[in-house]
C-alpha cells in the first residue's frame, strides 16, 4: 500500500460528476441556507391591540428561531446527497437524488407557505377583534429567498427526473 495522496480543493472539484440539474439543486440548497437564518415575517401590533389582547407588540416567524431549522436541514441533506453521489459515482447523482430534490423543494415550499398563512391568519384574527389600533404584517426578503430556493429545487428535481428517466444506463 502506498502513501495516501492528498488533493487540493480544486482537484477534488474536478473529480465531481455533476449534471446541470444537480448543479441547479446545489444552487437551490444554497438559497435555502441563505434564507434560513433571518426572520421571514414580522407581525407588528399597536400597543392598544397588544394590551387588550394580551399579545406581544412584535412577533416574528421563520429563521433559525422557527421553521428555518427545517429548511436548513433540507438544504444540507440535498447538498450532502448531491455531493456524495457526485464524488462516489462515475455517472453522478441519479434518479433518486433528483426525486429527493423535487420532494425537498415541495416540503420547503409547503413550510414557507404555512408560516405565511399562519401569520396572515393571526393578523386577521387580531383585526377581527375590532380594537382601535393597527396590525401590520411585514414580509422579509429571506422568505422570498427560501421560496425561490424551493422553486429551484422543484425545477431541478423535475428536470433531473426527466433526464435520468429517459437516459439509458450505460
VOPAGU-2260 file (C-alpha; in pm, 1 decimal, decimal comma):
REM VOPAGU-2260
SITE   aa  ch    i         X         Y         Z
SITE  UNK   A    0       0,0       0,0       0,0
SITE  UNK   A    1     131,4     336,8     -99,2
SITE  UNK   A    2     117,5     653,5      91,9
SITE  UNK   A    3    -217,9     832,5      93,7
SITE  UNK   A    4    -235,6    1113,9    -154,7
SITE  UNK   A    5    -378,1    1448,8     -67,6
SITE  UNK   A    6    -578,0    1655,9    -311,4
SITE  UNK   A    7    -641,9    2023,7    -320,5
SITE  UNK   A    8    -998,5    2152,1    -321,6
SITE  UNK   A    9    -974,4    2231,9    -693,0
SITE  UNK   A   10    -855,1    1877,5    -770,2
SITE  UNK   A   11   -1146,4    1734,1    -573,9
SITE  UNK   A   12   -1398,3    1954,0    -755,0
SITE  UNK   A   13   -1254,0    1841,4   -1089,1
SITE  UNK   A   14   -1333,4    1479,1    -995,7
SITE  UNK   A   15   -1702,6    1550,3    -929,0
SITE  UNK   A   16   -1957,4    1439,0   -1185,9
SITE  UNK   A   17   -2240,3    1691,8   -1180,1
SITE  UNK   A   18   -2513,3    1713,5   -1439,7
SITE  UNK   A   19   -2666,6    2059,2   -1493,3
SITE  UNK   A   20   -2978,5    1968,9   -1293,3
SITE  UNK   A   21   -2759,5    1860,3    -998,5
SITE  UNK   A   22   -2576,3    2193,2   -1009,9
SITE  UNK   A   23   -2915,8    2361,7   -1003,2
SITE  UNK   A   24   -3006,1    2154,0    -695,6
SITE  UNK   A   25   -2693,9    2285,8    -524,0
SITE  UNK   A   26   -2798,8    2642,0    -611,4
SITE  UNK   A   27   -3144,2    2575,8    -460,8
SITE  UNK   A   28   -2985,8    2431,2    -146,3
SITE  UNK   A   29   -2760,3    2738,0    -122,9
SITE  UNK   A   30   -3060,9    2968,7    -144,1
SITE  UNK   A   31   -3229,5    2772,6     135,6
SITE  UNK   A   32   -2922,2    2809,8     353,6
SITE  UNK   A   33   -2913,9    3186,3     292,5
SITE  UNK   A   34   -3283,9    3231,8     365,6
SITE  UNK   A   35   -3294,5    3004,7     668,7
SITE  UNK   A   36   -3102,9    3230,2     906,3
SITE  UNK   A   37   -3307,3    3551,5     908,9
SITE  UNK   A   38   -3670,9    3602,6    1015,8
SITE  UNK   A   39   -3922,2    3556,8     735,4
SITE  UNK   A   40   -4217,3    3753,8     870,0
SITE  UNK   A   41   -4273,4    4019,6    1136,7
SITE  UNK   A   42   -4617,9    4092,9    1276,1
SITE  UNK   A   43   -4632,5    4437,8    1437,7
SITE  UNK   A   44   -4922,0    4509,0    1672,3
SITE  UNK   A   45   -5002,6    4852,4    1813,1
SITE  UNK   A   46   -4973,8    4898,9    2188,7
SITE  UNK   A   47   -5354,1    4927,4    2226,3
SITE  UNK   A   48   -5422,7    4599,7    2046,3
SITE  UNK   A   49   -5137,7    4421,8    2224,1
SITE  UNK   A   50   -5254,2    4533,0    2569,3
SITE  UNK   A   51   -5619,6    4448,2    2504,1
SITE  UNK   A   52   -5546,5    4102,0    2359,2
SITE  UNK   A   53   -5251,8    4026,0    2586,4
SITE  UNK   A   54   -5011,0    3963,5    2299,6
SITE  UNK   A   55   -4661,3    4095,5    2229,3
SITE  UNK   A   56   -4623,1    4407,9    2016,7
SITE  UNK   A   57   -4396,7    4220,4    1773,8
SITE  UNK   A   58   -4392,0    3857,7    1665,1
SITE  UNK   A   59   -4150,3    3705,4    1417,7
SITE  UNK   A   60   -4173,1    3378,6    1230,2
SITE  UNK   A   61   -3919,0    3176,3    1038,4
SITE  UNK   A   62   -3544,1    3194,9    1066,5
SITE  UNK   A   63   -3346,5    2973,5    1299,3
SITE  UNK   A   64   -3587,5    3056,2    1580,0
SITE  UNK   A   65   -3860,5    2878,0    1385,0
SITE  UNK   A   66   -3902,1    2682,5    1064,9
SITE  UNK   A   67   -3569,7    2796,7     926,2
SITE  UNK   A   68   -3422,8    2496,5    1106,6
SITE  UNK   A   69   -3637,4    2269,3     887,4
SITE  UNK   A   70   -3537,8    2444,8     566,1
SITE  UNK   A   71   -3172,5    2440,9     669,1
SITE  UNK   A   72   -3196,7    2066,3     735,3
SITE  UNK   A   73   -3338,3    2000,5     387,1
SITE  UNK   A   74   -3071,7    2223,7     229,5
SITE  UNK   A   75   -2789,3    2037,1     399,8
SITE  UNK   A   76   -2937,0    1696,5     314,9
SITE  UNK   A   77   -2977,4    1785,4     -53,7
SITE  UNK   A   78   -2628,7    1935,1     -79,9
SITE  UNK   A   79   -2477,8    1637,6     102,0
SITE  UNK   A   80   -2654,0    1376,0    -111,0
SITE  UNK   A   81   -2574,2    1552,1    -439,6
SITE  UNK   A   82   -2207,0    1593,3    -349,1
SITE  UNK   A   83   -2181,2    1238,5    -210,6
SITE  UNK   A   84   -2306,0    1081,9    -532,9
SITE  UNK   A   85   -2109,3    1328,0    -745,2
SITE  UNK   A   86   -1790,6    1213,0    -571,3
SITE  UNK   A   87   -1873,1     841,4    -547,7
SITE  UNK   A   88   -2038,0     761,1    -879,0
SITE  UNK   A   89   -1898,0     794,5   -1229,3
SITE  UNK   A   90   -2241,0     890,5   -1357,3
SITE  UNK   A   91   -2306,4    1136,1   -1073,3
SITE  UNK   A   92   -2633,3    1183,9    -885,5
SITE  UNK   A   93   -2917,1     982,3   -1033,2
SITE  UNK   A   94   -3292,2     942,3   -1035,7
SITE  UNK   A   95   -3331,1     902,7    -659,1
SITE  UNK   A   96   -3133,5    1218,9    -593,1
SITE  UNK   A   97   -3346,6    1408,6    -844,8
SITE  UNK   A   98   -3658,3    1277,0    -670,0
SITE  UNK   A   99   -3518,5    1386,0    -334,8
SITE  UNK   A  100   -3459,1    1736,6    -474,4
SITE  UNK   A  101   -3816,0    1754,4    -601,8
SITE  UNK   A  102   -3961,3    1621,9    -274,5
SITE  UNK   A  103   -3747,1    1855,4     -60,5
SITE  UNK   A  104   -3846,2    2155,8    -268,8
SITE  UNK   A  105   -4213,7    2071,9    -225,6
SITE  UNK   A  106   -4179,1    2025,4     151,1
SITE  UNK   A  107   -3990,3    2354,3     189,7
SITE  UNK   A  108   -4249,1    2536,7     -23,5
SITE  UNK   A  109   -4526,5    2399,2     198,6
SITE  UNK   A  110   -4337,8    2502,1     515,1
SITE  UNK   A  111   -4280,1    2855,5     385,1
SITE  UNK   A  112   -4641,2    2891,8     278,0
SITE  UNK   A  113   -4765,6    2755,3     612,2
SITE  UNK   A  114   -4561,3    3016,3     800,7
SITE  UNK   A  115   -4703,3    3289,8     578,5
SITE  UNK   A  116   -5062,4    3159,1     607,0
SITE  UNK   A  117   -5034,4    3131,4     985,5
SITE  UNK   A  118   -4908,8    3490,4    1012,8
SITE  UNK   A  119   -5194,1    3610,5     788,6
SITE  UNK   A  120   -5448,8    3421,4     999,6
SITE  UNK   A  121   -5303,3    3574,3    1316,0
SITE  UNK   A  122   -5317,5    3920,3    1159,8
SITE  UNK   A  123   -5678,5    3864,7    1051,7
SITE  UNK   A  124   -5768,2    3734,9    1397,7
SITE  UNK   A  125   -5626,2    4043,5    1565,1
SITE  UNK   A  126   -5802,4    4268,7    1315,1
SITE  UNK   A  127   -6132,2    4085,6    1371,7
SITE  UNK   A  128   -6121,0    4181,1    1739,9
SITE  UNK   A  129   -6219,1    4530,8    1619,6
SITE  UNK   A  130   -5994,9    4708,9    1864,0
SITE  UNK   A  131   -5874,3    5056,0    1773,0
SITE  UNK   A  132   -5514,5    5016,9    1660,4
SITE  UNK   A  133   -5301,6    4873,4    1385,4
SITE  UNK   A  134   -5180,6    4529,3    1296,9
SITE  UNK   A  135   -4925,9    4506,6    1015,2
SITE  UNK   A  136   -4753,3    4214,4     851,2
SITE  UNK   A  137   -4402,5    4262,3     710,2
SITE  UNK   A  138   -4258,8    4002,8     473,5
SITE  UNK   A  139   -3878,3    3986,7     483,7
SITE  UNK   A  140   -3655,0    3913,1     185,1
SITE  UNK   A  141   -3543,8    3587,3     348,1
SITE  UNK   A  142   -3892,9    3440,0     295,9
SITE  UNK   A  143   -3863,7    3511,4     -75,3
SITE  UNK   A  144   -3512,3    3363,1     -84,7
SITE  UNK   A  145   -3644,3    3042,6      76,0
SITE  UNK   A  146   -3938,4    3035,7    -166,8
SITE  UNK   A  147   -3701,4    3083,7    -460,9
SITE  UNK   A  148   -3479,0    2804,2    -327,6
SITE  UNK   A  149   -3783,3    2575,6    -306,2
SITE  UNK   A  150   -3882,0    2661,0    -664,3
SITE  UNK   A  151   -3527,3    2593,4    -786,3
SITE  UNK   A  152   -3523,3    2257,0    -605,5
SITE  UNK   A  153   -3858,3    2155,1    -753,5
SITE  UNK   A  154   -3746,2    2259,6   -1102,1
SITE  UNK   A  155   -3407,4    2088,2   -1073,7
SITE  UNK   A  156   -3569,7    1773,1    -939,2
SITE  UNK   A  157   -3824,7    1766,0   -1221,2
SITE  UNK   A  158   -3553,8    1824,5   -1483,0
SITE  UNK   A  159   -3335,3    1559,6   -1322,4
SITE  UNK   A  160   -3617,0    1304,6   -1313,2
SITE  UNK   A  161   -3697,2    1368,9   -1677,7
SITE  UNK   A  162   -3330,9    1341,4   -1782,5
SITE  UNK   A  163   -3247,8    1041,7   -1564,2
SITE  UNK   A  164   -3567,6     858,0   -1654,3
SITE  UNK   A  165   -3512,5     894,9   -2026,9
SITE  UNK   A  166   -3134,5     843,9   -2029,4
SITE  UNK   A  167   -3045,9     476,3   -2075,9
SITE  UNK   A  168   -2796,5     329,1   -1830,9
SITE  UNK   A  169   -2455,8     267,4   -1987,4
